[in-house]
Amino acid sequence: MSYTALYRKFRPDSFQDVKGQDAIVRTLKNQIRAQRIGHAYLFCGTRGTGKTTVAKILAKAVNCEHPIDGNPCNECETCKAIAAGNSMNVIEIDAASNNGVDNIREIREEVAYSPTSGKYKVYIIDEVHMLSIGAFNALLKTLEEPPSYVIFILATTEAHKIPITILSRCQRYDFKRIARTTIVDRLRELMDEEQVEVEDKALRYIAKKGDGSMRDALSLLDQCIAFYLGEKLTYEHVLDVLGAVDTDEFSKLLREVLDGDVTQVILHLENMIMQGRDLTQLVNDFTWYLRNLLLLKSSDNMEDVLDVSAENLEQLKEEAAMVRDDTLMRYIRIFSELQNQIKYAGSKRVMLEVALIKLCRPQMEQDQLSVLERVRRLEKQLASGVVVRQQDTGGYIPEGNFDYQNPVNVAGPGGIRPDGTCSSKCGGSGRHRSGWNSGQYRPGKASAGSTGRSAEDRRYVADDPGTDFRAFPCGSGKCRSEI
C-alpha cells in the first residue's frame, strides 16, 4: 500500500479528536443531540484549522445510524461509506474549479431528490469565496429555503469576499488558530504512535513554524522525518531541513550589530547563506526575534506571551538589557520594510546586506530615531575618551604653527585665519567652512606632491614651509564649499 501523509493518516474522524476548536465542537454536538440542526453553516478561518474535517464529521454525525453523544459511531455502513468517500448523501464541491452559474444550477436540480439512505443530503462547498457573483445569486434562494433533508456547509479562508446576503442565511463559525502547546501535544501523541523519536525542542519549533495550522505542522514534521529516516529527529536536524536559523545565531548577529562591526556582520551572513539558510525566512525570524526583545523591555510579565523555553528566555532578557527601546523600534522598522520588499526582489542577499549595514550605521538614515542613535554613539565615544574627528573631504592647510616632521590629519577645509581673512588664494571668495580651528598653521605640501594624492587622505608633510599648498590634486585653487 502506498504511503499516506501524516495529516491525512491522522485526520480526526470524531468531534473528540478535533483539537483547538472546543467551542465550535461543543455547539455542533449540542445541536445534534437536541435535533436542532441548521440548514446552512459557514466555516471560516485560516488554513489547516479543521474546517473541512469538522464539516465531514458533521456530515457523518447527522447521518449516523447509532450516534454516541453527538459523535458518529464510525461503525455503521453510513459512516463507513462517508469516510471512504463513496456515499451519495455527502457531495463535496471545490468552488475554485466549479464556480459558475451552471454548477450551481446542477445543485438546485439535485436537491429535489431525497437521499437514498440516511436522513440528510449534505453539500460541502470548499473555498466558497471563489464562486462568481452570478453563482452566489443563483444559490441564494436554495440556500434560504432548502428542502428539509438538505444541509449546506460552506468553508472559506476569506469570509470578507462572501456577499452579505449569503452570510445572513448561514450560521457562521470562526475557526481560530490552534495554540502552539496544543499542536506540540498532538505531534507528540502521533510520534509516540508512529514510534519515532523526536526532541521536544524540535516539536516546539515545528509547531511555531506551523503558525496555528495543524496541517502545516504535520506536513513539516513529515518532511523532517523523511529526511532523517531511522534517526532521532533533533532540533538541529529540523533547522537544516527547513533552512532556518537558530536563535543563538540571531543573538550573535545582534551583538555584532550593536558593536557596529559591519565586516563581522557580513561575514556572519555569508556563513548562514553557505549553510543553505533561506533569506526570506531569515528576515522573518529575525524580525520576530527583535519583537520578542521589545516585548520583554516593555513589560516584566511577558513570559507567557513569548512562549519560549526557560533557557531562551534568560538569553533574551540579557540581550534586552543591552539595547534601548527606540533602537529596537528602528531595527524592526527596517526589517519590516525589508519583509515587504524581499519577497519579489531579484537580489535578496544585496537587500539584506544593505538592511544590516543600516542597522550598524544609523548615519545612513535621516529619521529622528537614527539621529538620536548617532548622538548616543558620539556621547558614548566622548565618555570613553575617544577623540571624535569631524569627517570632511578637502580644503587647505591653514597657516600657523605646523609640525613639519610628522604627518597630521586635517579635519576640515581650513584656509581661514583668526582675523577672518583667507590664506588659500581662493580669490577672497570666503567660501570656506565656518568653525575652523583658530590655531595658526603655515601651508605645506603633500608628501606625494600637489597631484596624484586623494583628497580623502589628508596626511601631509611640509617639505617647503614657504610654499602654499592646495589640498585638491587638480590645483585649481578653488575652495570647497560643501563637506
N, C-alpha and C positions, 0 to 999 in steps of 0.2 A: 504494500500500500504506500502511496506517495506521502511525503511529509506534509503536515498541516501546520501552518504558522501558529505561534502561541496564542495570539489574540483571537484566532478562530477556534482553536482547540479548547480553550478555556472560556468561551463566551458563556455568560450566565444563562441558565435555562429556567430559572425561577426567580421571583422577586427577592428572596432572601439572599441570593448570590450577588445582587446588584450592589455595588459599593459607592458610597459618597452621595447618594440621592435619596436619603431616608424620607424626607417629606413627601416627595413625589410617589415613592413606593407605598407609603402608608395610605395616602389618599386613594390611589388606584385599588389597593386591596380592600379598603373600606367600601368603595363603590361596588366592587364585585360581590362582596359578602351581602351588602344591602340591596343588590339588584338595582342600583341607581346608575347604570352605565350610560354615559353620554353618547351622542351620535357623531360628534366630531371633536377631535383632540389636535392640539398644535404643540409639538415638542420642539423647543428652541434651545440653543446652546452651542458652545464651541465643539470642535471635532473630538471624537473619542470619549465623550462623557456618558454614552449609553442610550442615546435617543432611539436608534433603530433596534437595539437589543430590547429595551423596555417595550417598544411597540410590538415586537414579536411575542414577548412573554404575555402581554395584554391580549393579543390575538388568541394565544393558546388558552389563557385563563377563561375568557368569555365563552369558549367553545368546548372546554374540558368536560368530560363526562363525569369525572369524580374530583372536583376541585377540593383542595385542602387549605382551609383558612385563607382563601383568596388566591392561592398559588395553584398553578396547573400541576396535575399529578405526574405528567410525563410518562405515564404507563399506558393510557388508553390509546386506541387506534387514532383518534383525532389528534392528540398531542404528538404522537409519533409521525403522522403524516405532515403536520405543520412543521415540525423540527427538520424533517427531511426535505421540505420544500415541495411536497407532492400534493398538498391539499388544494382543492378547488375553492375553498372558502376564504383563503388568505391570498390576496393578489398584491404583489409588490411592484411598484411602478417607479422608474427612475425619471423624474421630471426633467433632468438635464437633457435627456435624449428623446423624451416623449412630451414635448412642451407645447404642442399645437392644439388648436381647437378640435381637430379631428380625433385626437387621442382622448380628449375629454368627452366628446360625443360618444365614443365607444363605451366609456364608463357609464354614461347616462343610459345607454341601451342595455347594458349588462345588469344594472341594479334592479331592473324589472323582474329578474328571475331570482327566486328564493334559493338559499343554499341547499345543496344536495344532501349534506349531512351536517350536524351541528346546529347551533342556534343562530349564528351571525356570519355574515359575509363581511370581511374586513379588508379595506383598501389602505395599504401603507404607501403613501406618496413621499418619496425621499427627495431632498433638495427642491422642495415645492416652490421656493422663490424663483426658480428658473422658468416657471410657466410664463407664457406670454400674457399680455393684458386680455386678449380675446379668450384665452383658455380660462383665465380666472373668472371672467364674466360668464362663460358657459358653465362653470362649476357652481356658481352662486346658488341657483335655485335648488339643485340636487343636494348641495351641502346644507342648505337651510331646512329643507323638508325631505330628508331621505326616507325610504321605507323603514319600517320598524326593525328589520333584520340587517340593516346596513350600518357599519361604523367606518368613519374616515379617520385615519391617523396621519397627519401631515408632519413632516420632520424638516427642519431647516437650520442652517447656521447663520442666516441673515434675515431675521424676522422683520427688520425695518423695510425690506423690499416687498413685503406682502401687503396687498390693499387692505384698508381698514374694514371694508365690507366682508372680507374673508375672516379677519381677526375677530370681528364681533360675533361670528357664528360658531366659534370654536372655544373649547376650554383650553386655556394656554398654560403650559408648564415649562418653566425655565430651568434647564439643567445647568447647574453650576460646575465650575472647575473642581476636580477631585483634589482633596487635600494631599499634600506630599506624604504625610505619615500614612494615610490610607493606602496610597499607591505602594509604598515600601512594604507595608504589611501584606498586601496582596501578592507582590512579587516574591516575598519570602515564602509565602504559603505555596505558591506554584513551583518555586525552585526546590522546596522540600519534596513535593510530589514528583517532580521530574528527576530528583536525586542529582542535582547539580550543585556543586559547592561554590558559593559566591560570598564575597566580603560584604559586610553591612554598608561600609563606606561606598562601595561600588553601586549597591542598590539605591542608596540615597542620592548619588549623583545622577543615576539614570532617571529616578523619579523627578529630580529637579529639571532635567532636560525634557521630560515629558510635558512639562508646563501645564499640569492639570488634566492631561489626557491619558487615560489608562491604556488606550490602544497604542498611542505613540510610545509610551514607556515599555510596553510589551514588545513592540517592534524593535526598539533599540536593544532591549535585552536579548532578543532572539538573534540579532546581528552580532552582538558581542560573544554570545555562547558559540555561534558557528565559527567565529574566527579563532577562538581558543578552545576548540572541541576537545574534551577529555582532560582539560586542565582546570585548576581552580581559577575562577574569574576574579581578578583583583582590581583595585581602583586604578592602578597604572595601566592595566590592560584596557579598561574602558576608555581612558584618556587617549590611548593610542588608536583604538578603533574609531572613536568619534572625532579625532583630530582636535581635541580640546586641550586646554592649558590648566595646569594645577594652580591652586591658589597661592602656593609657595612661589611660583614664578611671578604672579602678579605682585606679591609682596616685594620681591627683589626689584621688579620693574619700577614700582612706586618709589622705593628708596633711591634708586638711581635718578629718577625724575626730580625728586626733591633736592638731590645734590647738584642738579643741573649738569650732569655728566652726559652730554649728548652722544659722545663716542661710545660709551658703555651701553647706553640705551639702544643705539642702532645695532651694536654687536649682539645684544640680548635678543632683539627682534630677529636678527639674521639666524641665530641659533634656533629659535622657535619655528621659523619658516623651514629650516633644514630638517626639522623633526616632523614636518608634514602637518603642522597646525593650520587649521582653516582661519583665514584672516577675518572674514566676516563674523565668525563665531568668537574669535579672539576679541574683537571690538565690543561685541555684545556682552561677553563675560566680564571684560574689564570695566565696562560701564556699570554693571551690576555690583562689581567689587567696590567701586567708588561710592555707589549708592549705599551699600552696607556701612561703609565708613562714615558717611554723612549722617545716617540714621543713628549710629552709635554716638556721635558727637551731639546729636540733637536731643537725646533723652537717655536716661540711665536704665530704662526698662524696655529695651528693645530686643532682649534675648529671644522671646517667643516669636517676634515678628521676623527676625533674621533667619531662624530655623537652620542654624549651623551647629556643628559639633562643638563641644567644650574647648577642644584644642584650637580650632579655628577662631573661636570667639575671643580667646585670650590674645591671639595674634592680631586680630582686628582691633581690639582695644589698645594694644601697644602702638599700632600704626596710626590709629585715630588721634592719639595724643601728639603725634609728630607733625600734623598738618592742620591748618586753620580751616574754618567752615567755608569762608569765601573762596579760598584756594580750591577746595574740593568742588565747589559750585562751578568754578571756571573750568576745571578738568572735565566735569560731567557735561557742561555745555559744549565743549569742543568735541567730545566723543559722541554726544548725541547728534550733533550736526554731521559728524563723520558716518554715523549709522545710516542716515538717510542717503548719503552720497555714495557710500562704498558698494551698495547693492548693485548699482548699474555701472560702476566705474571699470574702465579697462585696465587701469594701473592701480590696483588696490594697495599694493605694497608702497608705492610712492605716496599715496594719500595718507596711509597710516604713519609713514615716517614723518611727513610734514606735521601731522597732528601731534606726534610725540615731541618733535622739536618745539612746537608751540608751547607744550607743557613745560619744557625746560627753559624756554626763552620768552618770558612774558613781554619783552620789549618788541616782539614781532606783532603785537596787537595793541590797539589804542583804546580799548574799552576801559571802564573805570576799574574793574577788578584786576586787569593786567597792570594798570598804572600803580595801583596800591601794592601789588606784588613786587613790582620793581622798586618802589620806595622802601618796602620792608627789607629787601635784599641789600640795598645800599646801606640802610641803617645797621643791618647785621654786620656788614663788612667794616663799617666805621667803628662799631663797638668792639670788633675783634682786632682793631689796629691796622687793618689793611688800607693802604693808600688808594683811594678811588680816583683814577685818572680820567679826565674828560677825553672822549674819543673824538678825533677830528680827521680831516683829510687834506691838510695843506696849509700854506701860508708862508710867512717869512720868519727868520730868526731875528728877534729884536736886538737892538743894541744893548750893551751893558757889560757886566762882569761875566765873562764866558769862560768855562773851563776848557782850554784848548787841548788838554791831554786826554780827556775821557769823553766818549760819546754820551750824548744826552737824548732823552725822549722829549720831543717838543709836543706839548699837549694842546696846542691851539695855533691859529694862523699868525698871531703876533703882528709885528710891524708898527705898533703904536708906542710912542714914547710917553713917559709920565706926563709931559706937558700937553699931550693930545696931538702932537704933530706926527706925520707919517715918516718912517725911516726907510721904507722899502721901495722908493722911487716908483710909486704907482700913479704918479701924476697928481697926487694930492686929492684923489677921489675920496679917501677916507673910508672905503668900503671894506672895513675890517670888522671882525667880531669884537663887540664890546666886552668888557670884563676881563681883558688880558692881564697877566701878572704885571705889576708895576716895576718889577726888577729890570735893571738895565743890562743889555747884552750887546756885544759888538757882533755884527754879522759875520758869519763864517761860510766856508764852502762845504759841500757834501764830500765825503771821503771818496765817492765814486765819480766825482766831477759834477758839472752842472747838468749833465744829461745822463740818461740811462738808469737813473735812480727812481724807484717808485715813490710817488707822493704819499703812499700809505705808510712807508717806512721812514721814520724821522730820526735815524741815528746819524749824526753829523759830527765831523771833526774839523775844527777850524785850522786849516792849513795856512791860511793867509788872513790875519785879523783885519787887514785893511781893505779886503775885497768884499763888496756887497754880494750876498747870496740870495738867489730866488729859489724857493722850495719846489717850484714847478719845473719838471725836466724840460719843458718847452722853452723856458727862459723868456717868456713874453713880458714878464714884469707886471701882469695884471693881478690884482689882489683877489683872493677868493671871497665871494660874498655869501656862500652857503656852507653849512657844516655838513 
